[in-house]
Amino acid sequence: MRAISISAVGSADQLIVEEFPRPVSSNTSGEQLLIRVELAGINFFDIYQRRGERPMNFPGILGVEGIGTILESSVPLQNFKVGDRVGWAGGTKSYAEFLTLNEDQLIPLPVSISSETLLPLLLQGLTAHFLATSSHVASSKTTALVTAASGGVGSVLIQLLRLAGARVIPVTSSHEKIERLKKLDFEHACTYTEMKERVSNLTKGLGVNVVYDSVGRETFNQTIELVGRRGDMVLYGAASGPVDPINPLTLTRNSIYLSRPTLSDFIPTFAEKKERINDLVSALLSGALELTAIQTFTFEEAAQAHRLLESGMAGGKLAFTTE
């Protein structure tokens, strides 16, 4: 089978297409089901691994998300059957034509919606969902600041927050992106240099109820200062690099709650996966959630795709197609 391989920590140019033996299902954990990959999602987590900021074994195959079809299973299946189209948002080696997973890693997908439409609802959509409903329970009493608001997770998160009735302050890197956000009726959108003044004006100096920060090192020290009394500082990414160690006494200013959540802890069961994905699909079908069309790449375009995501100019979901 064809797959995208990486031999060591480095730049996007490290990614190459190679031939590998096709995996087979077995009784070994992580290898119980054989999946034919249709779309492999491209995410910042992959870049973190490529840059050496998250652990992985080299040489190896990146990719934690995708949509495909169950070809065979070495164990009886409880919630799926061979032939089902399924998603995943926590597997490994997804930049490939085939991979093996366990059933508990699979996400049920509605049959009537295309894979291209559903892919943004997996890692990014599910992350946005737990951020808006669990890391902080958004409501009409919530004022939320969201960094990287025009990115993959951010663009879904701001819409879910609005759906919950929250006042949203989307923050992004350019005035061009601000204009796109304002066309979606996010009137408080601003740049990073403007966000302190925007928060002060909108909250009368009290600060926001929650900050969702996925940028990390470049923004954390600024965004945590914008959290109001007993507010939530939710750090869920590190696009600019990991945040420096923080002294817990920093949180005594306004009694701030700091969390660093990850998706796997919010979709541990089939029931929770199904509930969250169904909520997202309902929002999509109702028109409350709008998604940018995904951009697809061949395996040979791997370096180009990684550079685009890393640049912050992607503007939507990126994926490899195996067709």
C-alpha positions, 0 to 999 in steps of 0.5 A: 500500500502507499503511505506518507512516511517521515524518517525524523523530526524536521520540516515538511520536506521530510514527508515522502511517499513510500510503499508499505506492506498492507496491514492485516487485522489481528487480535492485537490491540489497535489492529483488530479492524482493517480499514480502507482509508477514503480521506485522511485529515491533516491536523496541527497534531501531525505538525506537532509530531513532525516538529518533535513537539509530540512523541512518535516513533521514527520512521513512521506514518503520521495522521490521527483522523480519517474516514473509511470503510471497514474491510474485515474484523478479527473480533465480533463487532458490537456497534458496527459491521463490515462494510460500514463507513466510519470515522476516527479522530484518534487513530495512528498512521492515517496518511495511508491507503489502509490502517488498523484500528479497534472498534472503540476508536470508531465514530458512527457516521450518517449514511446520507451525508458525504465524507467530504462534508463530514470530515470537518465534524470529526477531530475539529468539530468534536473538539469544538463541541466539547469545548463549547459544552463541557470545558465551559458550558456556554450560555447566554451569560457567556462572553467568550474570546476565541483565538485562531477563530477562522481556523479549523476548530475555531470556525466551528467553535465560534458558531457553536458558542453563538448557537448556545447564545454566547457573545463571541469575540473571535480573534484572528491574524488579519483584517481580511479574515476579520471581514470574512468573520463579520460577513458571518455576523461576528461583529466583534471580530478583531486582530490580536493587537486589538483584542485587549481593547475590544474585551475591555470595551465589551465587558467594561473592564471585567474580562471574559468568562472564557478564553479558548486559546489554540495558538499557545506560546505567542498569545497565552500571556496576553489572553490569560490576562483577559479572563474575568473573575472565576473565568475559564482559561482553556488552552487546547492547542499550541500552533505557535509552540508550547506554552512556557511553564506557569506558576500556579499563583498566576491563577490567583488573579481573578481565581482563574480556572486553567485547563488543557483538555484533549478530545480523547477524554470527551469521547471515551464511549460509543454513546458519547461519540454518537451524541456529539456527532449527532449534535454537530450534524443537526446543527449543520442540517439546520443551517446553524453551522456553516463549513468551508469546503475541504481542500484535498491533496494527493500523497505527493502533495504532502509537503505543500499541504503541511506548509499551508496548514502551518502558515495559518492561511488554510481557511478550512479543513485539509485532507489527503485523498487516497482515490 
